[in-house]
Amino acid sequence: MVVAGVLVGGLSACAGGNAASGGTATLHHLQAEAIVPASAQDGAIDYTLGSGDKLRVIVFGEKDLSGEFDVTGIGKVSLPLIGQVQASGLTLKQFEEEIADKLREGYLTDPKVSVEVLNFRPFYIIGEVSKPGQYPYTNGMTVLNAVAVSGGFTYRANQDRIFITRGEGAESEYPASKVVKILPGDIVRVPERFF
Protein backbone atom coordinates (compact mmCIF):
# COMPACT_ATOMS: atom_id res chain seq x y z
CA MET A 1 0.00 0.00 0.00
CA VAL A 2 2.90 2.37 0.77
CA VAL A 3 4.43 1.59 -2.63
CA ALA A 4 1.13 2.30 -4.40
CA GLY A 5 0.80 5.62 -2.55
CA VAL A 6 4.33 6.63 -3.52
CA LEU A 7 3.75 5.76 -7.18
CA VAL A 8 0.37 7.51 -7.39
CA GLY A 9 1.78 10.60 -5.66
CA GLY A 10 4.84 10.51 -7.92
CA LEU A 11 2.76 10.11 -11.08
CA SER A 12 0.49 13.01 -10.21
CA ALA A 13 3.51 15.19 -9.39
CA CYS A 14 5.15 14.28 -12.70
CA ALA A 15 1.98 14.81 -14.71
CA GLY A 16 2.15 18.54 -14.03
CA GLY A 17 5.68 18.89 -15.52
CA ASN A 18 6.85 18.08 -18.98
CA ALA A 19 9.54 15.57 -19.86
CA ALA A 20 12.01 18.31 -20.75
CA SER A 21 11.82 19.70 -17.23
CA GLY A 22 12.79 16.39 -15.64
CA GLY A 23 9.38 14.82 -15.11
CA THR A 24 10.55 11.54 -16.66
CA ALA A 25 13.70 11.46 -14.54
CA THR A 26 11.62 12.08 -11.41
CA LEU A 27 9.24 9.26 -12.33
CA HIS A 28 12.17 6.91 -12.96
CA HIS A 29 13.65 7.87 -9.57
CA LEU A 30 10.31 7.27 -7.81
CA GLN A 31 9.90 3.89 -9.47
CA ALA A 32 13.39 2.85 -8.38
CA GLU A 33 12.79 4.02 -4.82
CA ALA A 34 9.33 2.43 -4.71
CA ILE A 35 10.71 -1.12 -5.00
CA VAL A 36 12.65 -0.62 -1.77
CA PRO A 37 10.63 -1.93 1.19
CA ALA A 38 9.62 0.80 3.64
CA SER A 39 11.48 -1.05 6.41
CA ALA A 40 14.71 -0.95 4.38
CA GLN A 41 14.30 2.79 3.76
CA ASP A 42 13.89 3.78 7.39
CA GLY A 43 16.31 1.25 8.86
CA ALA A 44 13.56 -0.40 10.94
CA ILE A 45 14.39 -3.94 9.94
CA ASP A 46 14.21 -6.28 12.95
CA TYR A 47 17.57 -8.01 13.20
CA THR A 48 17.35 -11.79 13.55
CA LEU A 49 20.16 -13.75 15.14
CA GLY A 50 22.12 -16.37 13.25
CA SER A 51 25.18 -18.63 13.35
CA GLY A 52 28.36 -16.63 13.83
CA ASP A 53 26.91 -13.83 15.99
CA LYS A 54 28.67 -13.13 19.28
CA LEU A 55 26.33 -12.01 22.06
CA ARG A 56 26.54 -10.49 25.52
CA VAL A 57 23.81 -11.87 27.78
CA ILE A 58 23.15 -10.06 31.07
CA VAL A 59 20.87 -11.55 33.70
CA PHE A 60 20.51 -8.67 36.16
CA GLY A 61 21.69 -9.52 39.66
CA GLU A 62 23.14 -12.88 38.50
CA LYS A 63 26.79 -12.48 37.47
CA ASP A 64 27.30 -16.24 37.18
CA LEU A 65 24.56 -16.45 34.54
CA SER A 66 25.83 -13.50 32.50
CA GLY A 67 28.62 -13.44 29.93
CA GLU A 68 29.63 -13.50 26.28
CA PHE A 69 28.38 -16.36 24.11
CA ASP A 70 28.54 -17.43 20.46
CA VAL A 71 25.62 -18.61 18.34
CA THR A 72 26.76 -22.06 17.19
CA GLY A 73 26.55 -23.56 13.72
CA ILE A 74 23.23 -25.16 14.66
CA GLY A 75 21.84 -21.77 15.77
CA LYS A 76 21.91 -22.31 19.53
CA VAL A 77 23.60 -20.64 22.50
CA SER A 78 24.83 -22.68 25.45
CA LEU A 79 24.00 -20.84 28.70
CA PRO A 80 24.73 -21.66 32.36
CA LEU A 81 21.99 -23.64 34.18
CA ILE A 82 19.56 -23.78 31.25
CA GLY A 83 21.82 -25.27 28.57
CA GLN A 84 21.15 -24.93 24.83
CA VAL A 85 18.73 -22.15 23.85
CA GLN A 86 17.57 -21.61 20.25
CA ALA A 87 18.76 -18.23 18.95
CA SER A 88 18.88 -18.46 15.17
CA GLY A 89 15.85 -16.83 13.55
CA LEU A 90 14.86 -14.92 16.69
CA THR A 91 15.01 -11.17 17.24
CA LEU A 92 16.95 -9.91 20.28
CA LYS A 93 13.67 -9.35 22.17
CA GLN A 94 12.41 -12.85 21.37
CA PHE A 95 15.74 -14.35 22.48
CA GLU A 96 15.62 -12.36 25.76
CA GLU A 97 12.11 -13.70 26.38
CA GLU A 98 13.21 -17.26 25.58
CA ILE A 99 16.03 -17.05 28.15
CA ALA A 100 13.74 -15.48 30.77
CA ASP A 101 11.12 -18.23 30.23
CA LYS A 102 13.72 -20.97 30.72
CA LEU A 103 15.11 -19.28 33.85
CA ARG A 104 11.58 -19.13 35.32
CA GLU A 105 11.35 -22.92 35.03
CA GLY A 106 12.74 -23.61 38.51
CA TYR A 107 15.68 -21.19 38.73
CA LEU A 108 14.58 -17.53 39.14
CA THR A 109 11.24 -15.98 40.05
CA ASP A 110 11.37 -12.86 37.90
CA PRO A 111 14.51 -12.80 35.72
CA LYS A 112 15.46 -9.59 33.91
CA VAL A 113 17.47 -10.42 30.79
CA SER A 114 19.26 -8.15 28.35
CA VAL A 115 21.02 -9.29 25.15
CA GLU A 116 23.23 -7.29 22.80
CA VAL A 117 25.19 -8.25 19.71
CA LEU A 118 28.95 -7.77 20.15
CA ASN A 119 30.03 -9.03 16.72
CA PHE A 120 27.68 -9.53 13.79
CA ARG A 121 28.09 -12.41 11.36
CA PRO A 122 29.66 -11.36 8.04
CA PHE A 123 27.90 -10.49 4.78
CA TYR A 124 28.90 -11.71 1.32
CA ILE A 125 29.22 -9.82 -1.93
CA ILE A 126 29.60 -11.47 -5.31
CA GLY A 127 29.42 -10.54 -8.97
CA GLU A 128 30.82 -7.43 -10.61
CA VAL A 129 32.89 -5.96 -7.77
CA SER A 130 36.69 -5.75 -7.64
CA LYS A 131 37.11 -8.03 -4.60
CA PRO A 132 34.12 -10.35 -4.10
CA GLY A 133 34.04 -12.30 -0.86
CA GLN A 134 33.10 -12.30 2.82
CA TYR A 135 33.33 -9.06 4.79
CA PRO A 136 32.64 -8.02 8.38
CA TYR A 137 29.28 -6.33 8.88
CA THR A 138 29.02 -2.93 10.54
CA ASN A 139 25.78 -1.57 11.96
CA GLY A 140 23.73 0.51 9.52
CA MET A 141 25.53 -0.80 6.43
CA THR A 142 24.00 0.00 3.04
CA VAL A 143 24.42 -1.53 -0.42
CA LEU A 144 26.84 1.23 -1.45
CA ASN A 145 28.95 0.65 1.70
CA ALA A 146 29.15 -3.04 0.79
CA VAL A 147 30.28 -2.22 -2.75
CA ALA A 148 32.88 0.21 -1.39
CA VAL A 149 34.46 -2.29 1.04
CA SER A 150 34.68 -4.84 -1.78
CA GLY A 151 36.78 -2.50 -3.93
CA GLY A 152 34.02 -0.84 -5.95
CA PHE A 153 32.22 -1.78 -9.15
CA THR A 154 34.05 -3.39 -12.07
CA TYR A 155 33.77 -1.75 -15.49
CA ARG A 156 31.18 -4.41 -16.45
CA ALA A 157 28.91 -3.79 -13.44
CA ASN A 158 25.32 -2.67 -13.67
CA GLN A 159 25.49 0.25 -11.24
CA ASP A 160 21.72 0.81 -11.15
CA ARG A 161 20.54 -2.38 -9.45
CA ILE A 162 21.68 -5.17 -7.16
CA PHE A 163 20.22 -8.43 -5.85
CA ILE A 164 20.05 -9.47 -2.19
CA THR A 165 19.44 -12.95 -0.78
CA ARG A 166 18.41 -12.79 2.87
CA GLY A 167 18.30 -15.92 5.04
CA GLU A 168 16.51 -18.78 3.31
CA GLY A 169 14.50 -16.38 1.14
CA ALA A 170 14.64 -15.88 -2.60
CA GLU A 171 16.91 -13.35 -4.28
CA SER A 172 15.22 -9.91 -4.54
CA GLU A 173 16.11 -6.95 -6.76
CA TYR A 174 16.80 -3.47 -5.34
CA PRO A 175 18.21 -0.22 -6.70
CA ALA A 176 21.92 0.32 -5.97
CA SER A 177 21.14 3.09 -3.51
CA LYS A 178 22.38 4.42 -0.19
CA VAL A 179 18.88 3.94 1.29
CA VAL A 180 18.91 0.15 0.81
CA LYS A 181 20.18 -1.49 4.00
CA ILE A 182 21.85 -4.86 4.18
CA LEU A 183 21.93 -7.20 7.17
CA PRO A 184 24.50 -9.65 8.50
CA GLY A 185 24.47 -12.89 6.54
CA ASP A 186 23.05 -11.23 3.41
CA ILE A 187 24.39 -12.24 0.02
CA VAL A 188 24.68 -9.20 -2.24
CA ARG A 189 25.07 -9.84 -5.97
CA VAL A 190 26.10 -7.11 -8.39
CA PRO A 191 24.98 -8.10 -11.91
CA GLU A 192 26.73 -7.48 -15.19
CA ARG A 193 25.32 -4.75 -17.42
CA PHE A 194 24.12 -5.50 -20.90
CA PHE A 195 25.19 -3.18 -23.69
Secondary structure, DSSP 4 states (H G I P E B T S, - for coil): -HHHHHHHHHHHHHHTS-GGGTHHHHHHHHHHHHTS-HHHHHT-PPPB--TT-EEEEEETT-GGG-EEEE--TTSEEEETTTEEEE-TT-BHHHHHHHHHHHHHTTT-SS--EEEEEEEPPPEEEEESBSS-EEE---TT-BHHHHHHHTT-B-TTB-SSEEEEE-TTS-EEEEES-TT-B--TT-EEEEPBP--
